């Protein structure tokens, strides 16, 4: 790949920050997104970190995507990756090889760059990918990025091992090679995860930014996947704390951007260069001043603005909200309901009733919206077949209450995620049948059903619960192709060197097990997660505790 081969997209960018002119002795740095430019430049996280690096005069930063790059340094000292999707690991390895950097951290020598990574995938559970990185940054980047670069500057002329040991002492900086993982046996559970010596912290704590100025786009371009969109983060985390939800538990505590001090100035800055605005967050409409924000966006001067909203809380879908969204060129809203069963919603801590969902649909239609997209899940711990009937009934009731409103139910398979109360569960092997059942029943109602791939959910669970033994498997799968068959083929080839796929994907894990991420400290201690799980499972039984998932007996 040559730097000028794909020059045009960069020329289309409108920057909302002022990059620094690099010093003569600036650290040559490559900051990559392991996917195409249109995808990467639409990632708010990538934009923010790139801008944070680019305003430093002691760095000379070049961007790299799978299809385009800026002029790259011949001898980079830092190569970073923002990782938003698990299967992009393939592109990370390909890009490293293109840069003539060994994919295995253990094979890198003094002249090779320090390879670092961050983002939600690596913060949740970096272990399947740990052997590919020298450094992994855990948590929010607002302070962490600058602290990391400052530490790099301090040991720039030191040898590689000295650099890594120095970086490992920065809060939130995880150096996998300085932690030794031992196993009960080659195909068994983890026995311990220990730092190589007492100078290395025994735990690495995820970093949390606690300010009330959240993120906003640093670049707007027509070449983005969401053309010319300007994104503003309204809230971070979610106060609902659904028991399965990584976006809620991993990013605690719930934080809101200041309306006058942050949101409005950011919106004004963005709408000066584009008329497309995206409000982001796991629970945007639960911002305490959301109504005031809507009033601000209702001003006549913004009549040509196209407004997009992330998933909203059901009881905040008012006629007023629907009218404003309709006027601002939105045609539908998205609501995560998880299930039509009250019992299942209590299990996952979804504080929601079917009457509220129906009323949200009625309000959406009354306000002029054409459709409503609901998101559910199959295979939730404690779910029974009867609960699926409740979901079908809910959809039928919504259709009856809001005739003519386009209804869509998207549905995924439950996947256990690190640092959540449901991390000890496995994937329900009946989930695929349950997706097919919903598909069949909703077709009878002439409703649109969009199930996510069950096979992809299996792979996602493998990576979300995996340990370092998976790195060899991932390297094999990279050559075989990203299909479930490729993963099974790789497991067969490595039989005896790591557990079977069922161990990672379907097994319920004992509460005293050392988890792959036990040395990485999330927002809540394990004891609190177990308490939340016990509360969830208290809602699981219909006729007695014998119907609860096995893990409840371990609480």
C-alpha positions as CSV (number, residue, x, y, z in Angstrom):
1,X,0.0,0.0,0.0
2,X,1.4,3.4,-0.9
3,X,0.6,6.6,0.9
4,X,-0.8,8.4,-2.1
5,X,-2.6,5.5,-3.7
6,X,-5.9,6.5,-2.0
7,X,-5.3,10.2,-1.3
8,X,-8.8,11.5,-2.1
9,X,-10.7,10.5,1.0
10,X,-8.4,12.5,3.3
11,X,-8.9,15.6,1.1
12,X,-12.7,15.4,1.8
13,X,-12.2,15.7,5.6
14,X,-13.3,18.7,7.5
15,X,-11.3,18.8,10.8
16,X,-12.8,20.2,13.9
17,X,-9.4,20.4,15.7
18,X,-6.0,21.8,14.9
19,X,-3.3,19.2,14.5
20,X,0.1,20.2,15.8
21,X,3.2,20.6,13.7
22,X,5.5,17.7,14.8
23,X,8.8,18.6,16.4
24,X,12.0,17.7,14.6
25,X,12.5,14.9,17.1
26,X,8.8,13.8,17.3
27,X,8.1,10.1,17.8
28,X,7.1,8.5,14.5
29,X,3.7,6.9,15.2
30,X,1.1,4.9,13.2
31,X,-2.5,4.8,14.5
32,X,-4.5,2.2,12.8
33,X,-8.1,1.1,12.6
34,X,-8.3,-2.5,11.4
35,X,-11.0,-2.1,8.8
36,X,-11.8,0.1,5.8
37,X,-11.5,3.9,6.0
38,X,-15.3,4.5,5.8
39,X,-15.8,2.2,8.8
40,X,-12.9,3.5,10.9
41,X,-13.6,7.2,10.4
42,X,-17.2,6.7,11.6
43,X,-15.9,5.4,14.9
44,X,-16.1,8.2,17.5
45,X,-13.5,6.4,19.7
46,X,-11.0,6.2,16.8
47,X,-11.6,9.9,16.0
48,X,-11.0,11.0,19.6
49,X,-7.8,9.1,20.1
50,X,-6.4,10.2,16.8
51,X,-7.1,13.8,17.6
52,X,-5.6,13.4,21.1
53,X,-2.4,12.0,19.5
54,X,-2.4,14.5,16.6
55,X,-2.4,17.6,18.8
56,X,0.8,16.6,20.5
57,X,3.9,18.1,18.9
58,X,6.1,15.3,20.2
59,X,4.3,12.8,18.0
60,X,4.3,12.5,14.2
61,X,1.1,10.6,13.6
62,X,0.0,8.8,10.4
63,X,-3.3,7.0,10.0
64,X,-3.6,3.5,8.6
65,X,-6.7,1.6,7.4
66,X,-7.0,-1.6,5.5
67,X,-7.7,0.3,2.2
68,X,-5.9,3.6,2.7
69,X,-3.1,5.2,4.6
70,X,-1.4,8.5,5.1
71,X,2.4,8.8,4.4
72,X,3.8,6.1,6.8
73,X,7.1,6.5,8.6
74,X,9.7,3.9,7.5
75,X,10.7,3.2,11.1
76,X,7.7,3.8,13.5
77,X,8.4,3.6,17.2
78,X,4.7,3.2,18.1
79,X,2.0,1.3,16.2
80,X,-1.5,1.6,17.8
81,X,-4.9,-0.1,17.0
82,X,-8.4,1.0,18.0
83,X,-10.4,-2.3,18.2
84,X,-14.2,-2.1,18.0
85,X,-15.0,-5.6,16.6
86,X,-13.6,-8.9,17.6
87,X,-13.1,-10.4,14.2
88,X,-11.0,-7.4,13.1
89,X,-8.1,-9.2,14.7
90,X,-7.4,-10.7,11.3
91,X,-6.8,-7.3,9.8
92,X,-4.5,-6.4,12.8
93,X,-2.3,-9.3,12.0
94,X,-2.4,-8.5,8.2
95,X,-1.5,-4.9,8.8
96,X,1.4,-5.8,11.1
97,X,2.8,-8.1,8.5
98,X,2.5,-5.4,5.9
99,X,4.5,-3.2,8.2
100,X,7.1,-6.0,8.6
101,X,6.4,-6.2,12.3
102,X,6.1,-9.8,13.8
103,X,2.6,-10.6,14.8
104,X,3.8,-12.2,18.0
105,X,4.9,-9.8,20.7
106,X,7.5,-12.3,21.9
107,X,9.2,-12.3,18.5
108,X,9.7,-8.5,18.3
109,X,13.2,-7.2,18.7
110,X,14.8,-3.9,19.8
111,X,14.2,-2.2,16.4
112,X,10.5,-3.1,16.2
113,X,7.8,-0.6,17.4
114,X,5.9,-0.9,20.6
115,X,2.5,-2.3,19.4
116,X,-0.4,-1.0,21.5
117,X,-4.2,-1.4,21.4
118,X,-7.3,-0.2,23.0
119,X,-11.1,0.1,22.6
120,X,-14.1,-1.8,24.0
121,X,-13.0,-5.3,22.7
122,X,-9.6,-5.1,24.4
123,X,-10.9,-3.4,27.6
124,X,-13.5,-6.2,28.1
125,X,-11.3,-9.2,27.7
126,X,-8.0,-8.8,25.9
127,X,-6.6,-12.3,26.7
128,X,-7.4,-14.0,23.3
129,X,-5.4,-11.2,21.6
130,X,-2.8,-10.6,24.3
131,X,0.1,-12.3,22.6
132,X,-0.2,-10.0,19.6
133,X,0.2,-6.8,21.7
134,X,3.1,-5.3,23.7
135,X,0.7,-3.0,25.5
136,X,-3.1,-2.8,26.0
137,X,-4.8,0.3,27.2
138,X,-7.8,-0.5,29.5
139,X,-10.7,2.0,29.8
140,X,-11.5,5.5,28.9
141,X,-8.9,7.3,26.8
142,X,-9.4,10.9,28.0
143,X,-6.4,10.8,30.5
144,X,-5.0,7.4,29.7
145,X,-3.7,8.2,26.2
146,X,-1.7,11.2,27.3
147,X,-0.3,9.4,30.4
148,X,0.8,6.5,28.1
149,X,2.5,8.8,25.6
150,X,4.2,10.7,28.4
151,X,5.6,7.5,29.8
152,X,6.7,6.4,26.3
153,X,8.6,9.7,26.0
154,X,10.3,9.2,29.3
155,X,11.9,5.8,28.3
156,X,12.2,6.5,24.5
157,X,15.9,5.7,24.4
158,X,15.8,2.7,26.8
159,X,15.8,-1.0,25.7
160,X,12.6,-2.8,25.0
161,X,12.2,-4.6,28.3
162,X,12.9,-1.4,30.3
163,X,10.2,0.4,28.2
164,X,7.6,-2.3,28.9
165,X,8.3,-2.5,32.6
166,X,8.1,1.3,32.9
167,X,4.8,1.4,31.0
168,X,3.3,-1.3,33.1
169,X,3.4,1.0,36.1
170,X,1.1,3.6,34.4
171,X,-2.5,3.1,35.7
172,X,-4.6,1.4,33.0
173,X,-1.6,0.2,31.0
174,X,-1.5,-3.6,30.7
175,X,1.6,-5.3,29.5
176,X,0.6,-9.0,28.9
177,X,4.1,-10.4,28.7
178,X,4.7,-9.3,32.3
179,X,2.0,-11.6,33.6
180,X,2.4,-15.4,33.7
181,X,-0.7,-17.6,33.2
182,X,-0.6,-21.2,34.5
183,X,-3.2,-23.9,33.9
184,X,-4.3,-26.9,35.9
185,X,-3.4,-28.8,32.7
186,X,-3.2,-28.1,29.0
187,X,-7.0,-28.5,28.4
188,X,-8.2,-27.4,31.9
189,X,-9.0,-24.2,33.7
190,X,-6.6,-21.4,34.7
191,X,-4.7,-22.1,37.9
192,X,-3.3,-18.6,38.4
193,X,-2.4,-15.3,36.8
194,X,0.6,-13.6,38.4
195,X,2.9,-10.7,37.6
196,X,6.5,-11.9,36.8
197,X,7.8,-10.1,39.9
198,X,6.8,-7.8,42.7
199,X,7.6,-4.6,40.8
200,X,4.7,-5.3,38.5
201,X,1.1,-4.5,39.8
202,X,-0.9,-7.6,40.6
203,X,-4.0,-6.1,39.1
204,X,-4.5,-3.6,36.3
205,X,-7.4,-1.3,36.8
206,X,-9.6,0.0,34.0
207,X,-9.4,3.8,33.8
208,X,-12.6,5.8,34.2
209,X,-13.0,9.4,33.0
210,X,-15.3,11.2,35.4
211,X,-15.7,14.6,33.8
212,X,-18.9,16.0,32.3
213,X,-17.4,16.9,28.9
214,X,-17.9,13.9,26.8
215,X,-16.8,13.1,23.3
216,X,-17.7,14.7,20.0
217,X,-16.5,14.2,16.4
218,X,-13.1,15.6,15.5
219,X,-13.7,15.1,11.8
220,X,-16.7,15.2,9.4
221,X,-16.5,13.6,6.0
222,X,-18.8,12.5,3.2
223,X,-16.7,9.3,2.9
224,X,-17.8,8.0,6.3
225,X,-20.2,5.1,6.5
226,X,-22.7,7.5,8.0
227,X,-22.2,10.2,5.4
228,X,-21.2,13.6,6.8
229,X,-22.4,12.8,10.3
230,X,-21.3,14.8,13.3
231,X,-21.5,12.6,16.5
232,X,-22.0,13.8,20.0
233,X,-21.8,11.6,23.1
234,X,-24.7,12.6,25.3
235,X,-24.3,10.0,28.1
236,X,-21.7,7.3,28.9
237,X,-22.8,3.9,30.5
238,X,-26.4,3.3,31.4
239,X,-28.3,3.5,34.7
240,X,-30.5,0.5,33.9
241,X,-27.7,-2.1,34.4
242,X,-29.2,-5.0,32.5
243,X,-27.4,-8.1,33.9
244,X,-25.9,-9.2,30.5
245,X,-24.9,-5.7,29.3
246,X,-21.3,-5.0,28.7
247,X,-22.0,-1.4,27.6
248,X,-23.5,-0.8,31.0
249,X,-21.3,-2.7,33.5
250,X,-17.9,-2.1,31.8
251,X,-18.4,1.7,31.5
252,X,-19.8,2.5,35.0
253,X,-20.6,4.9,36.5
254,X,-23.4,6.5,34.4
255,X,-22.2,10.0,33.3
256,X,-24.0,12.8,31.5
257,X,-22.5,15.6,29.4
258,X,-23.2,19.1,30.7
259,X,-25.9,20.7,28.6
260,X,-24.7,24.3,28.6
261,X,-21.0,23.6,29.2
262,X,-20.5,20.7,26.8
263,X,-23.4,19.5,24.6
264,X,-24.7,22.8,23.1
265,X,-21.2,24.2,22.3
266,X,-20.3,20.8,20.7
267,X,-23.5,20.7,18.7
268,X,-23.0,24.3,17.5
269,X,-19.4,23.5,16.5
270,X,-20.6,20.5,14.4
271,X,-23.6,22.0,12.8
272,X,-21.4,24.8,11.5
273,X,-19.9,22.2,9.0
274,X,-22.7,19.7,8.5
275,X,-26.5,19.3,8.9
276,X,-26.4,15.7,10.0
277,X,-26.3,15.1,13.8
278,X,-26.0,11.8,15.7
279,X,-26.7,11.7,19.5
280,X,-24.8,8.7,20.9
281,X,-25.0,6.8,24.2
282,X,-26.5,3.6,25.6
283,X,-29.4,5.5,27.1
284,X,-29.5,8.9,25.4
285,X,-33.1,9.9,26.4
286,X,-32.2,9.4,30.1
287,X,-30.0,12.5,30.1
288,X,-31.6,14.6,32.9
289,X,-31.9,17.6,30.6
290,X,-32.9,15.7,27.5
291,X,-36.2,17.7,27.1
292,X,-34.2,20.9,27.2
293,X,-31.8,19.5,24.5
294,X,-34.8,18.7,22.3
295,X,-36.1,22.2,22.8
296,X,-32.7,23.6,21.7
297,X,-32.7,21.4,18.6
298,X,-36.3,22.5,17.8
299,X,-35.1,26.0,16.9
300,X,-36.0,27.1,13.4
301,X,-32.3,27.7,12.6
302,X,-31.9,23.9,12.7
303,X,-34.9,23.1,10.5
304,X,-32.6,21.5,7.9
305,X,-30.8,19.3,10.4
306,X,-31.1,15.5,10.0
307,X,-31.1,14.0,13.5
308,X,-30.2,10.4,14.4
309,X,-30.7,8.9,17.9
310,X,-29.1,5.9,19.5
311,X,-31.4,3.3,21.3
312,X,-33.9,5.0,23.5
313,X,-35.6,4.1,26.8
314,X,-39.2,3.1,26.2
315,X,-40.9,5.4,28.7
316,X,-39.1,8.4,27.2
317,X,-40.8,7.9,23.8
318,X,-43.3,10.8,23.9
319,X,-45.3,12.2,21.1
320,X,-43.1,15.3,21.4
321,X,-39.9,13.3,20.9
322,X,-41.5,11.5,17.9
323,X,-42.6,14.8,16.3
324,X,-39.2,16.4,16.7
325,X,-37.5,13.3,15.2
326,X,-39.9,13.2,12.3
327,X,-39.3,16.9,11.6
328,X,-35.6,16.2,11.7
329,X,-35.8,13.5,9.1
330,X,-35.8,10.4,11.3
331,X,-38.3,7.7,10.2
332,X,-38.0,5.3,13.1
333,X,-36.7,4.8,16.6
334,X,-34.9,1.8,18.2
335,X,-35.8,0.3,21.6
336,X,-34.1,-2.6,23.3
337,X,-36.8,-4.7,25.0
338,X,-35.0,-8.0,25.4
339,X,-38.2,-10.1,25.7
340,X,-41.9,-9.9,25.8
341,X,-41.9,-11.8,29.1
342,X,-42.1,-9.9,32.4
343,X,-40.3,-12.7,34.1
344,X,-37.3,-12.7,31.7
345,X,-37.1,-8.9,31.9
346,X,-36.9,-9.2,35.7
347,X,-34.1,-11.7,35.4
348,X,-32.1,-9.3,33.3
349,X,-33.1,-6.2,35.3
350,X,-35.0,-4.6,32.4
351,X,-37.3,-2.3,34.2
352,X,-40.0,-2.3,31.6
353,X,-43.7,-3.5,31.1
354,X,-45.4,-4.4,27.9
355,X,-47.9,-1.6,28.4
356,X,-45.0,0.9,28.2
357,X,-43.7,-0.7,25.0
358,X,-47.2,-0.5,23.4
359,X,-47.6,3.1,24.5
360,X,-44.2,3.9,23.0
361,X,-45.3,2.5,19.7
362,X,-48.6,4.5,19.9
363,X,-46.7,7.7,20.6
364,X,-44.2,7.0,17.8
365,X,-47.0,6.7,15.3
366,X,-48.9,9.7,16.7
367,X,-45.7,11.8,16.3
368,X,-45.3,10.9,12.7
369,X,-42.7,8.2,12.8
370,X,-43.1,5.4,10.3
371,X,-41.5,2.5,12.1
372,X,-40.2,1.2,15.4
373,X,-37.3,-1.3,15.7
374,X,-37.3,-3.5,18.8
375,X,-34.3,-5.5,19.9
376,X,-34.7,-8.8,21.8
377,X,-32.5,-11.7,22.8
378,X,-32.9,-15.5,22.8
379,X,-31.3,-17.9,25.2
380,X,-31.2,-15.6,28.2
381,X,-30.3,-17.5,31.4
382,X,-33.6,-18.7,32.9
383,X,-35.6,-18.3,29.8
384,X,-38.2,-20.9,28.9
385,X,-40.1,-21.7,25.7
386,X,-43.2,-20.1,27.2
387,X,-41.3,-16.8,27.4
388,X,-41.0,-16.8,23.6
389,X,-44.8,-17.1,23.4
390,X,-44.9,-13.9,25.4
391,X,-42.7,-12.1,23.0
392,X,-44.9,-13.2,20.1
393,X,-47.9,-11.9,22.0
394,X,-46.2,-8.6,22.7
395,X,-45.5,-8.1,19.0
396,X,-49.1,-9.0,18.1
397,X,-50.4,-6.5,20.7
398,X,-48.2,-3.7,19.4
399,X,-49.4,-4.3,15.8
400,X,-53.0,-4.1,17.0
401,X,-52.4,-0.9,19.1
402,X,-50.5,0.9,16.4
403,X,-51.8,-0.3,13.0
404,X,-49.7,0.9,10.0
405,X,-46.6,1.4,12.1
406,X,-43.7,-0.7,10.5
407,X,-42.6,-3.1,13.2
408,X,-39.2,-4.9,13.2
409,X,-37.9,-7.3,15.9
410,X,-34.1,-7.8,15.8
411,X,-32.9,-10.7,17.9
412,X,-29.5,-11.8,19.1
413,X,-28.4,-14.9,21.0
414,X,-27.3,-14.3,24.6
415,X,-23.5,-14.1,24.8
416,X,-21.8,-13.9,28.2
417,X,-19.5,-10.9,28.6
418,X,-16.7,-10.3,31.1
419,X,-17.3,-8.0,34.0
420,X,-21.1,-8.6,34.0
421,X,-23.1,-10.7,36.4
422,X,-23.8,-13.2,33.6
423,X,-20.1,-13.9,32.8
424,X,-20.3,-17.3,34.4
425,X,-23.0,-18.6,32.1
426,X,-22.6,-20.3,28.7
427,X,-24.5,-19.9,25.5
428,X,-27.8,-21.7,25.5
429,X,-27.6,-24.6,23.0
430,X,-31.3,-24.2,22.3
431,X,-31.0,-20.6,21.2
432,X,-30.8,-21.3,17.5
433,X,-34.1,-23.3,17.7
434,X,-35.6,-20.4,19.6
435,X,-34.6,-17.9,16.9
436,X,-36.2,-20.2,14.3
437,X,-39.4,-20.4,16.4
438,X,-39.7,-16.6,16.7
439,X,-39.0,-16.3,12.9
440,X,-41.8,-18.8,12.1
441,X,-44.4,-17.2,14.5
442,X,-43.7,-13.6,13.5
443,X,-44.0,-14.5,9.8
444,X,-47.5,-15.6,10.6
445,X,-48.2,-12.1,11.8
446,X,-46.6,-10.6,8.7
447,X,-44.0,-8.9,10.9
448,X,-40.3,-8.4,10.1
449,X,-37.8,-10.5,12.1
450,X,-34.1,-9.9,11.9
451,X,-32.1,-12.6,13.8
452,X,-28.4,-12.2,14.2
453,X,-26.3,-15.2,13.2
454,X,-26.3,-17.9,15.9
455,X,-22.9,-19.1,14.6
456,X,-21.5,-15.7,14.9
457,X,-22.8,-15.6,18.5
458,X,-20.9,-18.8,19.2
459,X,-17.7,-17.3,17.9
460,X,-18.4,-14.1,19.9
461,X,-18.8,-16.1,23.1
462,X,-15.5,-17.9,22.4
463,X,-13.7,-14.6,22.1
464,X,-15.5,-12.9,25.0
465,X,-14.6,-15.8,27.4
466,X,-11.3,-16.9,25.9
467,X,-7.9,-17.0,27.4
468,X,-4.4,-16.8,25.9
469,X,-4.4,-20.3,24.6
470,X,-6.7,-19.1,21.8
471,X,-4.0,-17.0,20.2
472,X,-2.6,-20.0,18.3
473,X,-6.1,-20.9,17.3
474,X,-6.9,-17.4,16.0
475,X,-3.7,-17.4,13.9
476,X,-4.8,-20.7,12.3
477,X,-8.4,-19.5,11.7
478,X,-7.0,-16.4,10.0
479,X,-5.8,-18.7,7.2
480,X,-8.8,-21.0,7.1
481,X,-11.4,-18.2,7.0
482,X,-13.8,-16.7,9.6
483,X,-16.5,-19.4,9.7
484,X,-17.6,-21.6,12.5
485,X,-16.3,-24.6,10.5
486,X,-12.8,-22.9,10.4
487,X,-12.9,-22.6,14.2
488,X,-13.8,-26.2,14.6
489,X,-11.1,-27.3,12.2
490,X,-8.5,-25.3,14.2
491,X,-9.7,-26.8,17.5
492,X,-9.3,-30.2,16.0
493,X,-5.8,-29.4,14.8
494,X,-4.8,-28.1,18.2
495,X,-6.5,-30.9,20.2
496,X,-4.6,-31.5,23.4
497,X,-3.1,-28.0,23.5
498,X,-6.2,-26.2,24.7
499,X,-9.8,-27.0,25.8
500,X,-12.5,-27.9,23.4
501,X,-14.9,-25.2,22.1
502,X,-17.6,-26.2,24.5
503,X,-15.4,-25.3,27.5
504,X,-15.4,-21.6,26.4
505,X,-18.8,-21.3,24.8
506,X,-21.4,-23.5,26.4
507,X,-20.1,-24.4,29.9
508,X,-21.4,-22.7,33.0
509,X,-18.3,-21.8,35.1
510,X,-17.9,-22.3,38.8
511,X,-17.8,-19.2,40.9
512,X,-14.4,-20.1,42.4
513,X,-12.8,-20.4,38.9
514,X,-9.9,-18.1,38.0
515,X,-11.4,-16.1,35.1
516,X,-9.1,-15.1,32.1
517,X,-9.6,-11.5,33.1
518,X,-9.3,-12.0,36.9
519,X,-6.1,-9.8,37.0
520,X,-7.9,-6.9,35.2
521,X,-10.1,-4.9,37.5
522,X,-13.4,-3.7,36.2
523,X,-15.7,-1.1,37.7
524,X,-17.4,-3.5,40.2
525,X,-15.8,-6.2,42.3
526,X,-16.6,-9.9,41.7
527,X,-18.6,-10.1,44.9
528,X,-20.9,-7.4,43.7
529,X,-21.4,-9.1,40.4
530,X,-22.3,-12.4,42.2
531,X,-24.8,-10.4,44.4
532,X,-26.4,-9.0,41.2
533,X,-26.6,-12.5,39.7
534,X,-28.3,-13.9,42.8
535,X,-30.9,-11.2,42.6
536,X,-31.4,-11.9,38.9
537,X,-31.8,-15.7,39.4
538,X,-34.3,-15.2,42.2
539,X,-36.7,-14.3,39.4
540,X,-35.9,-17.3,37.2
541,X,-38.0,-20.1,38.8
542,X,-41.6,-20.5,37.9
543,X,-42.3,-23.5,40.2
544,X,-39.3,-23.8,42.5
545,X,-35.5,-23.5,42.6
546,X,-35.0,-26.7,40.6
547,X,-35.9,-24.8,37.4
548,X,-33.2,-22.2,37.9
549,X,-29.9,-22.4,36.0
550,X,-27.2,-24.4,37.9
551,X,-25.0,-21.4,38.6
552,X,-27.6,-20.0,41.1
553,X,-26.7,-22.8,43.5
554,X,-23.2,-21.5,43.6
555,X,-24.1,-18.0,44.8
